[in-house]
Structure formats: structure tokens, C-alpha cells
């Protein structure tokens, strides 16, 4: 019998060493860590994070891992969910989209929590992050067409990557890692409803919950708990239940030589990934032609079919929450045209309800393009055409947004994003200290000290 997919994954996860990781990959890990911690600071005071933090503070438990921002010490499995939700809360963290989308940095908190709990070094944590990105991103190319096209959410993929990264931090054996994948992969299938139509706080939470389950699965496996080995290819496993087609080779080709983290994108805007090219194009045309919003008659956004399906459904024309607004392309374009920027400020309650944005929102329509469909996902094309009241038209077209590996954010741009998100929590001098510490992360010998240094109590709350 051929080796199972889980076993091949487990063997690689066991064998990868820090010394095997090129310097440019270590550098990429630090950039994504800086971006993720920035997003966590930005999400610290959101309603969903506050609710979960309140519950966990009441629950208490063994003090194993630190909460980013708060500095509270919680059981590692709980700190994982809380920190992952913070990273995810503003929809501002990284994005990888091939056949399926994902936000690999959702898994970073699992690595940090267990590295702290187990007394590991930053070099150990870097290995865990590299593993998380490699398998999360390869799983995005596994299903043809992607699971999103089959109406399942990408947390369904995260359930398989999370136990590998977590298990490596716990020092699991190959057999234990296989069990951890089988445990986690048996109960974290997430329907696409999490991000369809009118959205709720679960839009931000389903993937962190899958990450937390991966940690729990690894902990169970360490205690001798067993899980289904052929969870991918076995009878009624993922591949059987979800149907054809699958590209098994993509999970392993070049593994250890091609590190997927180098292909991951960052977000220049706190919005759903498919909005970014369109926001970029909208800002370009309105600024280049100095268009006054009162002069706009119609805005037409040319995109791929799935963007029209996800981002232009009827609920997206009446957003009443941040979760729906940042997944509404009509709202994002309208806000960009009115405010000439898209930051977290555009997703406050008052701004979502602003009459000037609402008026423009109703003038925005989406259209699917077969030409653009053929270009995706190698490119994320967009054309935004604005027709004025006098019949004049202005248009801008982009192939990929800022933050794409072909148009990467600079270190200074990431630091600017960090400062903006941390500004209401931490005094400027402390911000710079944290930035410097993250950019020298591989030299950290004490993960507990590193995580405690992220507590906002050391700055101005």
C-alpha cells in the first residue's frame, strides 16, 4: 500500500531544520510576523476579540502562553484562538489565492503559543511558521477546482495544516503527527456560508477555530489519541467526499527547495482579497483625473465571475457591519472614491452609514470578464471605468495589487502599517522597539520574554 498523504506530510514536518531554511525565507518570516503582529494590535479592541477575551479571562486555566496586546497568560489552546482572531479580525492579514484562498498567518499564533509553552527558541518557531505556510498554501492548489468553487470555506484546508505546525512545536513523532492530522481533519469542514451574503463575526472566526483545533489535535496525539490516517484519500475521506479532481503532486513537488511563503501576498487594504486590485484601480483613476464624486453617473468594475458572485450579491449593497462592508466591493469602491483612501477608518459604523458613500455605492456595478477569468489566478486583473454626468469616461486597469509578490510592500510600508495599527495602543518609542525586536527575531532565545514584550500594558493603552 502506498504511503498516505498524511504520512508524507508528517515525515517532512519532522525532518525540516532551521539550517535547511535559506536566509531569504527567514527574512520573509520576519516580514509576515511583523505584519501579523500589526494586524493583531489593530484587532485587539474589536468587539469579537473583546467577547472572546472576556470569556477566557473568566475561564482562567493553566498559564502557558501569552495574549498579544493584553499580556494575559492562558492555556496555549485558548491563547491560540484569541491571538489568531486578533490577527484575522480586521481582514488585513496576508492572502494567498490559487484554486483556493487562504490567510496563512492565521496559523502563526499556534506556533507562537506552543513555542512559548514548550520553552522553544525563535529558530524553532521559524521552522513552524515555514511549515504552516508551505502546507496551507500548497493545499490551496490541491483541489481542481478549489473547494471555494464547491461552496466550502478555506478553513476546511487549515484543519490539515494547523496540526502539522503545532505538532512540530510539540516535538511529535511521525506517527503522532499522522494522528494529529487525522484528529483535526475529522471535524473542521466549514461551509462557504461563513463568507457569503450578509456576514457575521464568524467570517473572521472560522479559520482561527480550525487553527485552535489543530493545536488541540496535536495535544491529543501527544497523549496517545489516534486519528484516521487516510483522512485525505481513504474511503469517505476529503477527496472521496468532496469529489474530483485533485492534484496530489502539488503537495510535495519541490518541498524543501521551493518555500511557498515567498509567494504569499500582503494586504495594503483591510478588505477581502479580491477587492484589492479594484481598489487600486479606483484610487488610480479618481486621483489621476481628480474626479468629484458628485459628477459620477456610473462606475463599472470588470472582474472575474467569482468576485461578482461573492462581492456584488444583494447584501453587499446594504452593508450594516464591518464584516459585510469589507467584503462588499460596491462599498469599498464607493469609500475609495469618496475618501480617496481605504484604511480601517473607512469601516467604522459612522463611515459605513455616511450618505455621501451610500449615494455613490448604488452607482457601482460589477461585470464578469472571460478574458480576466483566463488570467486568474496568475494575475488578479481589474478594470474600473467611471462615467461622468456629461458622458465623459475615465478608466484604469491593473493586473495585480500592491502587496502581491510581484509588487511587494517594502519594509518601510509594512512598518508604516504597523505604526498605524498600533498607534492607539502603544507609545511610538515602544512601537519602534517592537519593530526592531521582530526584525531580529531569529536571535530570540526566550519566546516567553518575546511574547510578553508585546503586551500593551508596557505602553499607553
MOSUL-V791593 format. One record per backbone hydrogen bond with DSSP energy under -0.5 kcal/mol. CO is the residue of the C=O (numbers start at 1). NH is the residue of the N-H. If there is no record, write none. Layout:
# MOSUL-V791593
co=CO nh=NH
co=CO nh=NH
This chain:
# MOSUL-V791593
co=4 nh=8
co=5 nh=9
co=6 nh=10
co=7 nh=11
co=8 nh=12
co=9 nh=13
co=10 nh=14
co=11 nh=15
co=12 nh=16
co=17 nh=20
co=18 nh=21
co=20 nh=22
co=22 nh=25
co=22 nh=26
co=23 nh=27
co=24 nh=28
co=25 nh=29
co=26 nh=30
co=27 nh=31
co=28 nh=32
co=29 nh=33
co=30 nh=34
co=31 nh=35
co=32 nh=36
co=33 nh=37
co=34 nh=38
co=35 nh=39
co=36 nh=40
co=37 nh=41
co=38 nh=42
co=39 nh=43
co=40 nh=44
co=41 nh=44
co=43 nh=46
co=46 nh=50
co=47 nh=51
co=48 nh=52
co=49 nh=53
co=50 nh=54
co=51 nh=55
co=52 nh=56
co=53 nh=57
co=54 nh=58
co=55 nh=59
co=56 nh=60
co=62 nh=64
co=65 nh=74
co=66 nh=68
co=67 nh=71
co=68 nh=70
co=69 nh=456
co=69 nh=457
co=72 nh=67
co=72 nh=74
co=74 nh=64
co=74 nh=65
co=75 nh=78
co=75 nh=79
co=76 nh=80
co=77 nh=81
co=78 nh=82
co=79 nh=83
co=80 nh=84
co=81 nh=85
co=82 nh=86
co=83 nh=87
co=84 nh=88
co=85 nh=89
co=88 nh=91
co=95 nh=265
co=96 nh=102
co=100 nh=98
co=102 nh=96
co=103 nh=106
co=104 nh=107
co=105 nh=108
co=105 nh=109
co=107 nh=110
co=107 nh=111
co=108 nh=112
co=109 nh=113
co=110 nh=114
co=111 nh=115
co=112 nh=116
co=113 nh=117
co=114 nh=118
co=115 nh=120
co=116 nh=119
co=120 nh=447
co=121 nh=125
co=122 nh=126
co=123 nh=127
co=124 nh=128
co=125 nh=129
co=126 nh=130
co=127 nh=131
co=128 nh=132
co=129 nh=133
co=130 nh=134
co=131 nh=135
co=132 nh=136
co=133 nh=137
co=134 nh=138
co=135 nh=139
co=136 nh=140
co=138 nh=141
co=139 nh=142
co=139 nh=143
co=140 nh=99
co=140 nh=100
co=142 nh=247
co=146 nh=149
co=146 nh=150
co=147 nh=150
co=147 nh=152
co=148 nh=151
co=151 nh=192
co=153 nh=156
co=154 nh=157
co=154 nh=158
co=155 nh=159
co=157 nh=160
co=157 nh=161
co=158 nh=162
co=161 nh=164
co=161 nh=165
co=162 nh=166
co=163 nh=167
co=164 nh=168
co=165 nh=169
co=166 nh=170
co=167 nh=172
co=168 nh=171
co=173 nh=177
co=174 nh=178
co=175 nh=179
co=176 nh=180
co=177 nh=181
co=178 nh=182
co=179 nh=183
co=180 nh=184
co=181 nh=185
co=182 nh=228
co=183 nh=186
co=184 nh=187
co=188 nh=190
co=190 nh=153
co=191 nh=194
co=192 nh=195
co=193 nh=196
co=200 nh=203
co=201 nh=204
co=201 nh=205
co=202 nh=206
co=204 nh=208
co=205 nh=209
co=206 nh=210
co=207 nh=211
co=208 nh=212
co=209 nh=213
co=210 nh=214
co=211 nh=215
co=212 nh=216
co=213 nh=217
co=214 nh=218
co=215 nh=219
co=216 nh=220
co=217 nh=221
co=218 nh=222
co=219 nh=223
co=220 nh=223
co=220 nh=225
co=221 nh=224
co=228 nh=231
co=229 nh=231
co=230 nh=234
co=231 nh=238
co=232 nh=239
co=232 nh=240
co=234 nh=237
co=237 nh=241
co=238 nh=242
co=239 nh=243
co=245 nh=144
co=246 nh=248
co=247 nh=250
co=248 nh=251
co=249 nh=252
co=249 nh=253
co=252 nh=255
co=254 nh=257
co=254 nh=258
co=257 nh=259
co=258 nh=260
co=259 nh=262
co=260 nh=263
co=261 nh=264
co=265 nh=95
co=266 nh=268
co=269 nh=271
co=272 nh=275
co=273 nh=276
co=275 nh=279
co=276 nh=280
co=277 nh=281
co=278 nh=282
co=279 nh=283
co=280 nh=284
co=281 nh=285
co=282 nh=286
co=283 nh=287
co=284 nh=288
co=285 nh=289
co=286 nh=291
co=292 nh=295
co=293 nh=296
co=295 nh=389
co=298 nh=387
co=299 nh=301
co=299 nh=365
co=300 nh=302
co=300 nh=385
co=301 nh=303
co=301 nh=367
co=302 nh=383
co=303 nh=369
co=304 nh=307
co=304 nh=308
co=305 nh=309
co=306 nh=310
co=307 nh=311
co=308 nh=312
co=311 nh=329
co=311 nh=330
co=313 nh=316
co=314 nh=317
co=315 nh=318
co=321 nh=325
co=322 nh=326
co=324 nh=327
co=325 nh=328
co=326 nh=272
co=327 nh=329
co=328 nh=332
co=329 nh=333
co=330 nh=334
co=331 nh=335
co=332 nh=336
co=333 nh=337
co=334 nh=338
co=335 nh=339
co=336 nh=340
co=343 nh=346
co=344 nh=347
co=345 nh=348
co=348 nh=352
co=349 nh=353
co=351 nh=354
co=354 nh=357
co=354 nh=358
co=355 nh=359
co=356 nh=360
co=357 nh=361
co=358 nh=362
co=360 nh=363
co=361 nh=364
co=363 nh=299
co=365 nh=301
co=367 nh=303
co=369 nh=373
co=370 nh=374
co=371 nh=375
co=372 nh=376
co=375 nh=379
co=382 nh=398
co=383 nh=302
co=383 nh=385
co=384 nh=396
co=385 nh=300
co=385 nh=387
co=386 nh=388
co=386 nh=394
co=387 nh=297
co=387 nh=298
co=388 nh=391
co=392 nh=388
co=394 nh=386
co=396 nh=384
co=398 nh=382
co=399 nh=380
co=401 nh=404
co=402 nh=268
co=403 nh=266
co=404 nh=407
co=405 nh=408
co=407 nh=403
co=410 nh=414
co=411 nh=415
co=412 nh=416
co=413 nh=417
co=414 nh=418
co=415 nh=419
co=416 nh=420
co=417 nh=421
co=418 nh=422
co=419 nh=423
co=422 nh=425
co=422 nh=426
co=427 nh=430
co=427 nh=431
co=428 nh=432
co=429 nh=433
co=430 nh=434
co=431 nh=435
co=432 nh=436
co=433 nh=437
co=434 nh=438
co=435 nh=439
co=436 nh=440
co=437 nh=440
co=438 nh=441
co=440 nh=443
co=441 nh=444
co=444 nh=122
co=445 nh=447
co=446 nh=450
co=447 nh=451
co=448 nh=452
co=449 nh=453
co=451 nh=454
co=452 nh=455
co=454 nh=69
co=455 nh=458
co=456 nh=459
co=459 nh=461
